[in-house]
Amino acid sequence: MAYTINRMIPDTGIDDVDTRTREALADHGFGVLTEIDVKATMKKKLDVEMPAYRILGACNPKMAHQAIGIEPRVGAMLPCNVILREVEGGVEVSAIDPVASMQAIENDDLTAVAGTVRDLLAKAVAAI
């Protein structure tokens, strides 16, 4: 099973894709709670150069509340990460597939919520 929802945005810079991604996420009920600039972190901690790579921690509050109500420890698996990475020819966007990530929890109600979140994330990624 694939564990991410992917889209290549050709001939575009990471800052433009970042803005478009945040807008698409917001349009589908998500906010960005965290941001990790992996490129900057690797340079600072390891003195290693790498292409631009950002991790956005996206959360749909309604869906997160519902999931936590079903399975209180699911917060260990939240938020939904969306990565933006500079690749040859553009930027690749990859969002976690919540159904794949929730397979470790055997709970049909939670799986249904994860399916709804996956559909929302897929629509957001397609809208970038």
C-alpha positions in Angstrom: 0.0 0.0 0.0 1.3 3.5 -0.9 1.7 5.6 2.2 1.7 9.0 0.6 -0.5 11.1 -1.8 1.9 12.6 -4.3 2.0 15.4 -6.9 4.8 16.9 -8.9 4.6 20.6 -9.5 6.9 21.3 -12.5 9.1 24.3 -13.1 8.2 26.0 -9.8 10.1 27.0 -6.7 9.5 25.7 -3.2 8.3 29.0 -1.9 5.6 29.2 -4.5 4.5 25.6 -3.8 4.6 26.3 -0.1 2.1 29.2 -0.5 -0.1 27.2 -2.8 0.0 24.2 -0.5 -1.0 26.2 2.6 -3.9 27.8 0.6 -5.1 24.4 -0.7 -4.9 22.9 2.8 -6.9 25.8 4.3 -9.5 25.5 1.5 -10.0 21.9 2.6 -10.2 22.6 6.4 -6.6 22.1 7.4 -4.3 24.5 9.2 -0.5 24.2 9.4 0.5 23.7 13.0 4.2 23.0 12.5 6.9 23.6 9.9 10.3 22.0 9.8 12.9 23.2 7.3 14.9 20.0 7.0 17.5 21.6 4.6 18.3 24.3 7.2 18.3 21.8 10.1 20.7 19.4 8.3 23.0 22.3 7.4 23.0 23.5 11.0 23.3 20.1 12.8 25.4 18.1 10.3 26.9 20.8 8.0 25.3 18.8 5.1 23.9 20.5 1.9 20.7 19.1 0.4 17.9 20.3 -1.8 15.0 22.3 -0.2 12.9 20.0 1.9 10.1 21.2 4.2 7.7 19.2 6.4 4.3 20.9 7.1 2.3 19.5 10.0 -1.3 19.9 8.8 -4.3 19.5 11.0 -8.1 19.4 10.4 -9.4 20.3 13.9 -12.8 18.7 13.3 -11.3 15.4 12.1 -8.6 15.4 14.8 -11.2 15.9 17.5 -13.3 13.1 16.1 -10.2 10.8 15.9 -9.1 11.6 19.5 -12.6 10.9 20.7 -12.5 7.5 19.2 -8.9 6.6 20.1 -7.3 9.0 22.7 -3.7 8.0 22.0 -4.0 8.7 18.2 -2.5 12.1 18.9 0.9 10.4 18.8 0.3 10.0 15.1 -1.0 13.6 14.5 -0.7 16.0 12.7 -0.8 14.8 9.1 2.6 15.6 7.5 2.9 17.1 4.1 6.4 17.3 2.6 7.6 19.7 -0.1 10.8 18.7 -1.7 12.9 20.2 -4.4 13.5 17.7 -7.2 14.9 18.0 -10.7 12.3 19.9 -12.7 10.2 21.3 -9.8 8.8 20.5 -6.4 7.2 17.2 -5.3 4.4 17.4 -2.7 3.7 14.3 -0.7 1.0 14.1 2.0 0.7 11.1 4.4 -2.1 8.7 3.6 -3.8 8.6 7.0 -5.4 5.2 6.2 -2.0 3.7 5.7 -0.6 5.3 8.9 -3.5 4.2 11.0 -3.2 0.5 10.1 -1.4 0.0 13.3 -4.6 0.7 15.2 -7.3 -1.9 14.8 -10.4 0.3 15.1 -13.0 0.5 12.2 -14.4 3.8 13.4 -10.9 5.3 13.3 -10.3 3.8 9.9 -13.4 5.6 8.6 -12.2 8.9 9.9 -8.8 8.3 8.4 -10.6 7.7 5.0 -12.4 11.0 5.2 -9.1 12.8 6.0 -7.4 11.0 3.1 -10.0 12.2 0.7 -9.6 15.8 2.0 -5.8 15.6 1.7 -6.1 14.1 -1.8 -8.3 17.0 -2.9 -6.0 19.5 -1.3 -2.9 18.0 -3.1 -4.8 18.0 -6.4 -5.7 21.7 -5.9 -2.1 22.8 -5.5 
